[in-house]
């Protein structure tokens, strides 16, 4: 293999739920060691996927174990340096912290200074139930009918026709003439008196 060739290694991993991961790496290789480096690089790239989901991570690891087993991923690089480490130094780990009884007592003493006493809240009073008033029953008042008054012959009955007379000359006026004169003149007048 003395001449340069381009090698492309691709992978498509079914992640379930109608999802898949497809990656390709490509480079010019001159020897088998260059091809092995390219496969190890693919293995390293796959290592960065599925960190937040165990199912996805299991699918990717299953593929890596089955296909890329003889091409181990390169050593993971250390995470980027924390800018605060430069200012304050590295954060202490649990192993660095040694707690003795005096320091623990001191921490609790300081914490007690900041405890705020909450006043006791009085219990809620028992609710007072007011009975619902009963509805007022209104009984109908029975009254006796008024006695019938005998109608005299002088009084007009409903069947008798009403006669209208002119207020000026006393002539008989029809109902229509009376309505028209009341509308225009404000009093009952005959046709001659309206002119």
MOVENKA-V840920 format. One line per field, one symbol per residue. ss: DSSP state (H for helix, E for strand, C for the rest). psi: psi as a letter, one per 20 degrees, with the letter a starting at -180 (. if undefined). Layout:
# MOVENKA-V840920
ss->???
psi->???
This chain:
# MOVENKA-V840920
ss->CCCCEEEEEEEEEEEECCEEEEEEEEEEECCHHHHHHHHHHHHHHHHCCCCCCHHHHHHHHHHHHHHCCCCCCCCCCCCCCCHHHHHHCCCCCCCCCCCCHHHHHHHHHHHHHCCCCCCCCCCCCCCCCCCCCCCCCCCCCCCCCCCCCCCCCCCCCCCCCCCEECCCCCCEECHHHHHHHHHHCCCCCCHHHHC
psi->mhqpqppppqpopoirkkqqppqpqqrpqhrhhhhhhghhggggghhiqkhiohgggggghgggghgkgjnqqqppqqqqpphhhhgirqqqrhhhpoorhghghgghgghhhjppppqppqqpqpqpopqpqqqppopqppqqqqqpppprhhqqrhhpqppqqpigijqpprgghggghhghijroqrhhhh.
